[in-house]
Amino acid sequence: MKRRAGHAVPHRAFVLTATLATLLASVAPALAEGGADAPAADPDAPPVAQAFDGDTPLPDAPAVARGCGQDHGCSFRIIPGLSRERTTAVVSAGNAVINCTNKPMTVERTVSLESSTTDNIAGEISGSATLEGTVDNTTKVEGSAGVDNKTEISHTDHGPQADKGPTTDVVNGASIGVGGTVSGSAELKLSAKATFALAFQAKYSHTWKRTSTETTQVKFTVKSGDELQFGVLNAMTRTVGELSVNGTGKLVKNIVVDSPSSVNVSTVVAQTFSALNYCLTVRPGFTPAPAPSPTPAPPPPANRASDGGPDGAPGGALIEAPPHQGDARPTGRYRLTPEGSWAPLV
């Protein structure tokens, strides 16, 4: 029997329609959150530090840490299993160079590998704090309190009735400097940076290194029509812990400190990009020469960046430019090996 137009839709159709609506409702938010325009979350980004007074959350974790060494002494506890060695993303080192000549050119540069400590509590550990600590009894403080200088703190404790009989004089003190070398005394109120340095040295059996600077000479062959950018993969130690304010119920959790590694070494990286469009704007009719080899290698001494004209001249040699910006994908990425050669970076 034929069904007339306008007759009720079968129950199966209702089921299919409801199912489709449910699927679309669940997929739509996912597309909105993970679409092409949504920024990708950085898996290596540190968490937000959280401060508590007992079980009550506090709004300003850096402010709690800032009171260490002033109002109260503090202690830092490294949480086992969360600290690790890591490598940063590539950080540009110096200007880029663009080869708009018709032959491969060699770039020789001195690359500085510089890394410093960062934290997620507004620099209270990495270096913004101006005082390392104070003491709350008979105290003599000498030296500068600046971050980059060594501060000597010492005091003498006298036994009871010093004016009426035998007594004992005990000299306590601390030496706190860049990198966190510190020895504490019972009365010393340690800052967040100083107490972190003590915990770090106890955990790793070596002094915390706040900054690290190294330079190295590198050579790289840039093929015709390419842009070269040197960079650095910084080797870092990520330390995770919590800061307790002595004599109070205050605690700062999820503190993350990234400092130069004492285990691994940083690596110089060379990245190449296609600069054909740029070269066409400065040299109309520009045709790049064939690449000399798939993998860059040190060229003969005669093939130097100074050949072909003065630096910066569009018709001459290499053109200096600011570090590469934008989302362009490198055409090649290479790391400098300990032997001084270049190997593909995977």
C-alpha positions as CSV (number, residue, x, y, z in Angstrom):
1,M,0.0,0.0,0.0
2,K,1.4,3.4,-0.9
3,R,1.9,6.0,1.8
4,R,0.3,9.4,1.0
5,A,2.2,12.6,1.1
6,G,2.1,14.3,4.6
7,H,1.8,10.9,6.4
8,A,3.7,10.6,9.7
9,V,7.4,9.9,9.4
10,P,8.5,6.3,10.5
11,H,10.0,6.0,14.0
12,R,13.3,4.9,12.5
13,A,13.7,8.4,10.9
14,F,13.2,10.1,14.3
15,V,16.0,7.9,15.7
16,L,18.4,8.7,12.9
17,T,17.6,12.4,13.1
18,A,18.2,12.5,16.9
19,T,21.4,10.6,16.6
20,L,22.7,12.9,13.9
21,A,21.8,15.9,16.0
22,T,23.7,14.5,19.0
23,L,26.8,13.8,17.0
24,L,26.8,17.3,15.5
25,A,26.4,18.9,18.9
26,S,29.3,16.9,20.3
27,V,31.6,17.6,17.3
28,A,30.9,21.3,17.0
29,P,32.7,22.4,20.2
30,A,35.6,20.1,19.4
31,L,36.0,21.8,16.0
32,A,35.7,25.2,17.6
33,E,38.4,24.5,20.2
34,G,40.8,22.6,18.0
35,G,40.3,24.4,14.7
36,A,43.0,25.9,12.5
37,D,42.8,29.2,14.3
38,A,43.1,27.8,17.8
39,P,46.6,28.2,19.2
40,A,48.3,25.0,20.1
41,A,49.0,24.5,23.8
42,D,52.7,24.4,24.7
43,P,53.3,21.0,26.4
44,D,56.4,22.4,28.0
45,A,54.8,25.5,29.5
46,P,55.1,25.6,33.3
47,P,51.9,25.4,35.4
48,V,50.7,28.4,37.3
49,A,52.1,28.6,40.9
50,Q,49.4,28.4,43.6
51,A,49.6,29.9,47.1
52,F,47.7,28.8,50.1
53,D,47.2,29.8,53.7
54,G,46.3,26.5,55.2
55,D,43.5,25.3,52.9
56,T,42.6,28.8,51.8
57,P,43.9,29.8,48.3
58,L,45.8,33.1,48.1
59,P,45.6,35.3,45.0
60,D,49.3,36.3,44.7
61,A,51.9,33.5,44.8
62,P,54.9,35.9,44.0
63,A,53.9,38.1,46.9
64,V,54.1,35.2,49.3
65,A,57.5,34.3,47.9
66,R,58.6,38.0,48.2
67,G,58.1,37.9,51.9
68,C,60.8,35.3,52.3
69,G,64.0,36.8,53.7
70,Q,62.1,39.8,54.9
71,D,59.1,39.0,57.1
72,H,59.8,35.3,57.4
73,G,62.3,32.6,56.6
74,C,61.4,30.0,54.1
75,S,62.3,26.6,52.9
76,F,62.2,25.0,49.5
77,R,61.3,21.3,48.9
78,I,62.1,19.7,45.6
79,I,59.4,17.2,44.6
80,P,60.9,13.9,43.6
81,G,60.0,12.6,40.1
82,L,58.9,15.9,38.6
83,S,62.3,17.5,38.0
84,R,64.0,16.6,34.7
85,E,66.4,17.6,31.9
86,R,64.9,19.4,28.9
87,T,65.8,21.3,25.8
88,T,64.2,24.5,24.8
89,A,62.9,25.4,21.4
90,V,65.3,27.0,18.9
91,V,66.3,30.5,20.0
92,S,67.7,32.8,17.3
93,A,71.3,33.9,17.7
94,G,72.2,37.0,15.7
95,N,71.0,38.2,12.4
96,A,69.9,36.1,9.5
97,V,71.9,36.2,6.2
98,I,70.4,35.8,2.7
99,N,72.4,34.6,-0.3
100,C,71.1,36.4,-3.4
101,T,74.2,35.6,-5.4
102,N,74.5,33.0,-8.1
103,K,76.9,30.7,-6.2
104,P,77.0,29.1,-2.7
105,M,78.6,31.2,0.0
106,T,80.2,30.4,3.3
107,V,79.1,32.2,6.5
108,E,81.5,32.3,9.4
109,R,80.1,33.6,12.7
110,T,80.7,33.6,16.4
111,V,77.6,32.3,18.1
112,S,76.9,33.0,21.7
113,L,75.1,30.3,23.7
114,E,73.4,32.2,26.5
115,S,70.9,30.8,28.9
116,S,69.6,32.0,32.2
117,T,67.2,30.9,34.9
118,T,63.5,31.6,34.7
119,D,60.7,30.8,37.1
120,N,56.9,31.0,37.4
121,I,56.8,33.3,40.4
122,A,57.7,36.6,38.8
123,G,61.5,36.1,39.1
124,E,61.7,35.7,42.9
125,I,64.1,32.8,42.4
126,S,65.6,33.6,39.0
127,G,66.9,37.0,40.0
128,S,64.5,39.9,40.6
129,A,64.8,39.7,44.4
130,T,67.2,42.3,45.7
131,L,67.9,40.8,49.1
132,E,69.1,37.3,49.9
133,G,68.0,37.3,53.5
134,T,68.0,39.0,56.9
135,V,68.7,38.1,60.5
136,D,66.6,38.9,63.5
137,N,69.1,39.4,66.3
138,T,72.6,41.0,66.8
139,T,73.7,41.3,63.2
140,K,76.4,42.9,61.1
141,V,75.6,43.0,57.4
142,E,78.4,43.9,55.0
143,G,78.5,44.1,51.3
144,S,76.1,45.0,48.5
145,A,72.6,43.5,48.4
146,G,72.5,43.6,44.6
147,V,71.6,40.5,42.7
148,D,74.8,40.3,40.9
149,N,77.1,40.8,43.9
150,K,78.1,38.6,46.8
151,T,76.5,39.4,50.1
152,E,78.3,38.5,53.3
153,I,76.0,38.2,56.4
154,S,77.4,37.3,59.8
155,H,76.6,37.8,63.5
156,T,78.0,36.7,66.9
157,D,75.8,35.0,69.5
158,H,76.9,35.5,73.2
159,G,76.1,33.0,75.9
160,P,74.1,34.0,79.0
161,Q,75.6,36.5,81.5
162,A,78.4,37.6,79.2
163,D,79.5,40.2,81.8
164,K,79.6,38.0,84.9
165,G,81.5,34.8,84.0
166,P,82.5,32.3,81.4
167,T,80.7,32.6,78.1
168,T,80.7,31.2,74.6
169,D,80.9,33.3,71.5
170,V,79.5,31.6,68.3
171,V,79.9,33.3,64.9
172,N,77.3,32.3,62.4
173,G,77.0,33.6,58.8
174,A,76.2,33.1,55.2
175,S,77.8,33.8,51.9
176,I,75.2,34.2,49.2
177,G,76.1,35.0,45.6
178,V,75.1,34.6,42.0
179,G,74.4,30.9,41.4
180,G,73.1,30.4,44.8
181,T,76.2,29.3,46.8
182,V,74.9,29.8,50.4
183,S,75.3,28.4,53.9
184,G,72.6,29.2,56.3
185,S,72.5,29.8,60.1
186,A,69.6,29.2,62.4
187,E,68.6,32.8,62.7
188,L,69.0,33.7,59.1
189,K,65.7,34.3,57.2
190,L,66.5,33.0,53.8
191,S,65.0,34.5,50.6
192,A,63.2,32.3,48.0
193,K,66.3,32.3,45.9
194,A,68.7,31.4,48.7
195,T,66.5,28.6,50.0
196,F,66.1,27.2,46.5
197,A,69.9,27.2,46.1
198,L,70.3,25.2,49.3
199,A,67.7,22.7,48.2
200,F,69.2,22.4,44.7
201,Q,72.7,21.8,46.0
202,A,71.4,19.1,48.4
203,K,69.5,17.4,45.7
204,Y,72.1,17.4,42.9
205,S,75.3,17.7,44.9
206,H,76.5,20.6,42.8
207,T,76.0,24.4,42.9
208,W,73.0,25.9,41.2
209,K,74.1,27.7,38.0
210,R,71.9,30.7,37.4
211,T,73.3,31.8,34.1
212,S,75.6,30.3,31.5
213,T,77.4,31.9,28.6
214,E,79.5,30.2,25.9
215,T,80.8,31.2,22.5
216,T,81.7,29.1,19.5
217,Q,83.0,29.6,16.0
218,V,80.8,28.1,13.2
219,K,80.9,27.9,9.4
220,F,78.0,27.0,7.2
221,T,77.5,27.0,3.4
222,V,74.4,28.8,2.2
223,K,73.2,27.8,-1.2
224,S,72.1,30.4,-3.7
225,G,68.6,31.8,-3.0
226,D,68.5,30.6,0.7
227,E,68.3,32.4,4.0
228,L,70.4,31.1,7.0
229,Q,69.5,31.6,10.6
230,F,71.8,30.4,13.4
231,G,70.1,29.4,16.6
232,V,70.6,27.6,19.9
233,L,68.9,24.6,21.6
234,N,69.5,25.4,25.3
235,A,70.0,22.5,27.6
236,M,68.1,23.2,30.8
237,T,67.3,21.6,34.2
238,R,63.6,21.9,35.2
239,T,63.2,21.8,39.0
240,V,59.7,21.5,40.4
241,G,58.9,22.1,44.1
242,E,57.1,24.0,46.8
243,L,58.0,26.9,49.1
244,S,57.0,26.9,52.7
245,V,56.9,30.1,54.8
246,N,58.4,29.1,58.2
247,G,56.2,29.7,61.2
248,T,53.0,30.2,59.2
249,G,50.7,28.0,57.3
250,K,51.5,29.6,54.0
251,L,52.7,27.4,51.1
252,V,53.4,28.0,47.4
253,K,52.9,25.0,45.2
254,N,53.8,24.2,41.6
255,I,56.9,26.3,41.5
256,V,58.9,25.6,38.3
257,V,62.5,26.8,37.9
258,D,64.3,26.3,34.6
259,S,68.1,26.8,34.9
260,P,71.1,26.0,32.7
261,S,71.9,22.3,32.8
262,S,75.0,21.0,34.4
263,V,74.5,17.6,32.8
264,N,73.9,18.3,29.1
265,V,75.3,20.9,26.8
266,S,73.5,23.4,24.6
267,T,73.6,22.9,20.8
268,V,74.2,25.3,17.9
269,V,71.5,24.9,15.2
270,A,71.5,26.2,11.6
271,Q,68.1,26.6,9.9
272,T,67.7,27.5,6.2
273,F,64.7,29.0,4.5
274,S,63.8,29.7,0.9
275,A,64.5,33.3,0.1
276,L,63.7,33.2,-3.6
277,N,60.9,35.7,-3.4
278,Y,63.0,38.2,-1.5
279,C,65.9,37.8,-3.9
280,L,63.6,38.4,-6.8
281,T,62.6,41.8,-5.3
282,V,66.2,43.0,-4.9
283,R,67.5,41.3,-8.0
284,P,64.8,41.0,-10.7
285,G,65.4,38.0,-12.9
286,F,67.4,36.3,-10.2
287,T,67.9,32.6,-10.8
288,P,69.4,30.5,-8.0
289,A,72.3,28.3,-8.7
290,P,72.1,24.5,-8.0
291,A,72.8,23.4,-4.5
292,P,76.3,22.1,-4.0
293,S,75.3,19.1,-1.9
294,P,72.3,17.8,0.0
295,T,74.0,18.3,3.4
296,P,76.0,21.5,4.1
297,A,79.7,20.9,4.6
298,P,82.7,23.2,5.3
299,P,83.7,24.6,1.9
300,P,87.3,25.2,0.7
301,P,89.0,28.3,2.2
302,A,88.6,30.3,-1.0
303,N,84.8,30.3,-0.9
304,R,84.2,33.0,1.7
305,A,81.2,35.2,2.4
306,S,83.2,38.2,1.4
307,D,83.6,37.0,-2.2
308,G,81.3,38.7,-4.8
309,G,81.0,42.2,-3.3
310,P,80.4,44.0,-0.1
311,D,78.1,42.6,2.5
312,G,74.6,44.0,2.2
313,A,74.8,44.8,-1.5
314,P,71.9,43.3,-3.4
315,G,74.1,42.5,-6.4
316,G,77.1,41.3,-4.3
317,A,77.5,39.0,-1.3
318,L,75.3,38.0,1.6
319,I,72.6,40.3,2.8
320,E,72.2,40.9,6.6
321,A,68.6,40.7,7.9
322,P,66.7,40.5,11.2
323,P,66.0,37.0,12.5
324,H,63.4,35.2,10.4
325,Q,59.9,35.9,11.5
326,G,56.6,34.3,10.6
327,D,55.4,30.7,10.3
328,A,57.6,29.7,7.4
329,R,58.8,26.1,7.6
330,P,62.6,25.7,7.4
331,T,63.9,23.9,4.3
332,G,66.6,22.4,6.4
333,R,67.6,22.1,10.1
334,Y,71.1,21.0,11.2
335,R,72.9,20.7,14.5
336,L,76.6,21.2,15.2
337,T,78.2,18.0,16.3
338,P,81.0,17.8,18.9
339,E,83.4,17.1,16.0
340,G,82.5,20.4,14.4
341,S,80.4,19.0,11.4
342,W,76.8,19.6,10.6
343,A,74.2,16.8,11.0
344,P,70.5,16.8,10.2
345,L,68.4,17.8,13.2
346,V,65.6,15.3,13.7
